Amino acid sequence: MIGVYVDLLIRRLRPIADAGTPANMREWVNWTTFDIISDLAFGSPFGCLEGSSYHPWVQIITDNIKQFSYVQALSNLGAGQLMGWITRRGMLKARERYLGLVKHKVLQRIELGAERSDLIEGFLKQKDEWQITPEKILANASTLIIAGSESTATLLCGTVFFLLTNPDVLKKLEHEVRSTYADDSEITLISVGKLTYTLAVFNESLRCYPPVSMIVPRESPPRGGGTVCGEFVPPGTQVNIFQWAITHDARYWTDPFEFKPERFLGDPRYKDDNFEALQPFSVGPRSCIGKQ
């Protein structure tokens, strides 16, 4: 299923490349990942790749993510109440429209039945035993769409940027791919696991351009508080990890602002790097279920 949309992406990009026309890769990777996750979750794509445009649902998601970032930044500067008052009405309307679109898609998928290998199949097979209501399926479907599309597209966009601004890295990656495969029919989800340099490029992209810059917050225990890195944290305190700050900290990384995939390939120049400081999917029982 994923291969179908990757092939479609390449078919759509080929004439653009042949004509020497610039392409906004941020949009193309977004269209691809949203179409893939829509088919995986609901049994049909959004049609973004075919139409070279954002589905209204996808547009709402991307707009809200951007608005939320502005609100969060201004809140940290002390303008939270003002921004909340200005944006609340518009965001509520967008949310209502968004949930309406989700509900329509979920109902379409439920009509297809459980015998389809996708992300909703498990919910439908267990809905009676686990008493899973349509509302719960809707809530989970909404989470799957956002978590399974935007983060992947963001990483791919960052990777393209770093490859184009580091031509030596791009040349090595091209050589690995083109010396490994005779033609693109040999490229599969299994065979790409052999591309050691390419995988190092993705790891370095995750370090330099983490798709989720801030891990979901936790709260210290309500009784007795907790201890983080030797520091006492009072009860009920919200704690968080800022990915970008850690992955650019010179205490953990050699030349942290340089894009060097070689650090993940045993290059002795980076022997002192602390690779445990790279946790783009979080850790523990609440880490990303899709990280593998």
N, C-alpha and C positions, 0 to 999 in steps of 0.2 A: 504493500500500500504506500509506504513512504517512497519507494523507488519510482512509483508512477508520477508522483508530484515533483520529485527531483528531475526526472526526465522531462516533464512539462516545463519546469523552470529553464532547463538548458535549451529546449526548443524555442522558448520565447526570447531568450537572451541572444541566441545565435545570430538572427538577422540584425539585431542592434549592434553586435560586435562586428559583423561583416561590413556594416555601413559606417563603422567608426564613430557611432553616436554615443555620447556619454549616457550612462545609466545610473539612476539613483539606487544603489544596492540596498540601502536601508529599507526602501519600499519593497523591493523584490524579495528580500529574505523574509520580511514581515508577511507578505502575501503567501509565500510558500509555507511557512510554519503554521499560519492560521488555517490554511486549507487542509494541511495534514491533520492537525489536531481536531478540526471539525469533523473530518471523515472518521477519525479514530473514535470520537466521542458520540457522534450523531448519525453516522452512516451516509453523510453527504458533505461536500466541501462548501465553503462560503462562496466559491467562484472568483476569488480575488485574482488568481493567476490568469484565468481565462479572460477576465475583464480588465486586467491591468489596473485595478482600482480597489479601494477599500470597501468591503461590505459595511452597511450602516452599523452593524453590531461591532465590528472591528474598529471602526472610527470612534465609536463611543468609548471603547476600552482605552485606545491610545490617547484620546483627548483627556479622559479622566486621570490616567496615570500622570500626564503632564501637569494638569491642574493641581493634583494632590501634591506634587513635588513643590510647586510654587507656594501652596498653602502651608506646607510643612516648613519650608525655609523662612517664610515671613512670620510664622508662629514662633519660630526660634528667636526671631528678632523683636518679639513682643507685640506683633500686630495680629495675633491669632484670632481675637474676638472680632475685629473688624473684617478680616478676610473670611472668617466663618460666616458672618452675616451676609457678605456680598455673594459668596459662592454657594451657600447652602441651597437656595431655591433652585438655581440652575442645575446643580448636581443631583438634587432629588428628582427633578424632571427627567434628567438623563438616566438615572437609575431605574425609574419606572419604565422607561422605554426599553432599556437594556433587559430588565427582567421579563418584559413581555416577549422580546425576541428569544430569550433563553427558553421560556416556557413553550413557545411555538416549536422550537427545535427539539426539545425533549419529548414533547408529545408525538412528533413525527417519528423519533427514534423508537419510542415505546411501541408504536404500531408495527415496526419491523420485527418485533419479538426478540427473544433472548438468543436465538441461534445465529449469532453473528459475532465473530471474534473481534471485539473492540473494547473500549474502556468502560462502557455502560453495561456490557453483557453480565458482569458479576453482580451488579446491583439488581438487574431484572431477575436473575436466577434465584437470588436470595431475598427478594422483596417481601415475600409472604412470611418466610421463616424469621427474618430479622425485623419484620414490620417496617420496611422502608417505604415511606410515603412518597408520592410524586414530588412534594416540596423538598424532601431530603435529596432526591435524585437531582432536582433542579439546582439546589445549592452546591452539590458536589460537581455537577457538570460545569457550572460557572467557574469554580475553582480550577478544574482541569483545563478549561479553555485558556485562562490567563496564564497559569503556571506552565502549561505545555507549549506555549507559542512565543510570548513576548520575550522571555528570558533567553530562549534559543536564538531568536532573531537578533537580539541585542549582542550576544556573543559573536555570532557570525558577522554582524556589521562591524564590530570592533576588530575582528580578525582580518577582514578585508582591508580596513584602514591601516593596520600595522603591516600587512604584507605590501601594500602599495607605497608605504613610507619607509620601508626597509627592503629595497630591491635585492640585496644579497640574500635575505631570508627567502624571498619569493623565488629566487633562482634555485636555491637548494630544494625547496618544496616541489617546484616544477620538475626538477631532475628526478626526485624520488618517485613521484607519481608516474611520469612518462617512461621511466626505466623499469617500473614494476608491472605495468599493464601494457598489453599489445593494443587494446582498444577499450572503449568505455564499457563494453558489455561485460568485461571482467571485474568491474568495480561493483562490489556488493557490501552489504553491512558487515559480513564476516571478513572479507578480504582486506578491508581498510584497517583492520586491527594490526596488520603487518607494517603499516606505514609509520615507523617510529618517529621520523622527523616531523611528519604532519601532526601526529598526536602531541609532540612536544610543542608545536606551534599553538595548538589549542590550549594546552596547559598554561603556556606563557600569556595567551590572550585572556584566560580566566584570571591570571594574576594581575595583569595590567588594566584590564577592563572588566571587572566583575559585574555580571548582569544585574545582580542584586547587591547594591552597594552597602545595604544595612540589613543584617540578619534580624528576623522577627524577635521582638524583645521578650525577655523573661522577667519574672518578679521574684525578689528574694523571699524566703520563707516568712510567713506572717508571725511566726513565733521564733524569736531569737535572731532573726536576720540571717546573714550568711557571710562568707569570706571569699573574696575574689582576688587572686594574686597577692595574698597576704594582707589585703585591706578589708576592714570590717564594713559590711553593707547593712544599713538599718533595715528592719522588717518592712516589707511592702514596697521596697524600692525597685523601680524599673531599671533593668540593666540591659545593655545592648553591645553588639560588636559591629564596628564599622569596617567592612571588608577592605575598602579602598585604602584606608589609613594603614591597616596592618600590612597589606601587600606592597606598600610603598615605603615601609619603615626600614631604614638602613641597618637597624639592629638585627634584622632577620634576613635581609637580602643584599647581595653584592650588586652595586649599580642598580638600585631599585627602579629608576626611571628609564632604564634601557630595555629594549625589547630583545631578549636573548633566549631563544628556545634551547640553546645548548646547555643551559643550567639544568634542564631536565634530562640530559643525556650523559651525565657524569663528567662534564667538563671540569677539570681541576680548578679552574678560576672561580668556580661557584661552590666549592666543597664546604664552605662555611654557611651556606644558605640553610635556613630552617624551613623545610618543606611542610612541616606541620602547621605553619602559619598560613598556608593556603587551604582554606575550607569554604569554597564558594557555594557548597550545597548545605552548609551547616554540619553539625555532628550530633551523634546520639539518636535517641528514639524519635526525635522530631526532625531529623534530617530529611532532605528531599527524597521522596519515594521513587523519583524518576532518574536519579543520578547515575544509575548503571546503564 
